[in-house]
Amino acid sequence: MVSVAANPFRVRSFQDETPGYDVGMTKSKIAISLPKDQIERVQREVHAGRAASVSGYIATALAEQERRESLRELLQDLIEQHGKPAAREIKWAERALEQRRG
């Protein structure tokens, strides 16, 4: 494991990368340990310009995880209220999504 704190990148603003980021939010600095391959990937993303900083990349990943958890909770609430969708309803939704993607 390699510590992100040992990373040569300086912490920069991640407001542009994190939708909904409130500039009034308090930031705290932490040190985390990640497998070397994950740190190398994050550094490649920063070098390629796909992330402003290591902190920005991690903040964006955490925001995405929070969004997924929120969607899971919403789905669970809907299932509790209306029951699980029938197989034909799932197929209909898959076709509708495929048309939209295609």
CORNOR-V143917 format. One record per pair of residues at least 12 apart in sequence whose C-alpha atoms are under 10 Angstrom apart, sorted by the first residue. I is the first residue (numbers start at 1). J is the second residue. If there is no record, write none. Layout:
I	J
I	J
This chain:
1	32
1	33
1	34
1	35
1	36
1	37
1	38
1	39
2	32
2	33
2	34
2	35
2	36
2	37
2	38
2	39
2	40
3	31
3	32
3	33
3	34
3	35
3	36
3	39
4	30
4	31
4	32
4	33
4	34
4	35
4	36
4	39
4	54
4	55
5	29
5	30
5	31
5	32
5	33
6	31
6	32
6	33
7	39
7	40
7	43
7	54
8	43
8	54
9	43
9	46
9	47
9	52
9	53
9	54
9	55
10	53
10	54
10	55
11	29
11	52
11	53
11	54
11	55
11	56
12	52
12	53
12	54
12	55
12	56
13	52
13	53
13	55
13	56
14	51
14	52
14	53
14	54
14	55
14	56
14	57
14	58
14	59
14	60
15	52
15	56
15	59
15	60
16	51
16	52
16	56
16	60
17	50
17	51
17	52
17	53
17	56
17	57
17	59
17	60
17	61
17	63
18	56
18	57
18	58
18	59
18	60
18	61
18	62
18	63
18	64
19	60
19	63
19	64
20	63
21	59
21	60
21	63
29	55
39	54
42	54
42	55
42	56
42	57
42	58
43	57
45	57
